[in-house]
Amino acid sequence: MKTAVSIPDEVFEEAERLAKRMKRSRSEIFSRALAEYIARHTPDRVTEAMNRTLAELDETTDPFTIAAGARTLGRAEW
């Protein structure tokens, strides 16, 4: 999708230099930057994705796993 935005000249110039250094298009630089910004400011999306994944996993725990976890936690310094 094409869009037009206004940004300060110094931000544009830094993005231009970065794009050249990384051998990427400006569009890719701006798109990745915006995607990263969105990800950092919507942590609930990450939590929801992790919760969905965990819900799909088998939650039964065998005795070996319980004992191994207890041993590991017992040795950990808190």
Secondary structure as the mmCIF struct_conf table of DSSP 4:
data_model
#
loop_
_struct_conf.conf_type_id
_struct_conf.id
_struct_conf.beg_label_comp_id
_struct_conf.beg_label_asym_id
_struct_conf.beg_label_seq_id
_struct_conf.end_label_comp_id
_struct_conf.end_label_asym_id
_struct_conf.end_label_seq_id
HELX_RH_AL_P HELX_RH_AL_P1 ASP A 9 MET A 22
TURN_TY1_P TURN_TY1_P1 LYS A 23 LYS A 23
HELX_RH_AL_P HELX_RH_AL_P2 ARG A 26 HIS A 41
HELX_RH_AL_P HELX_RH_AL_P3 PRO A 43 GLU A 56
BEND BEND1 LEU A 57 LEU A 57
HELX_RH_AL_P HELX_RH_AL_P4 PRO A 63 ARG A 75
BEND BEND2 ALA A 76 ALA A 76
#
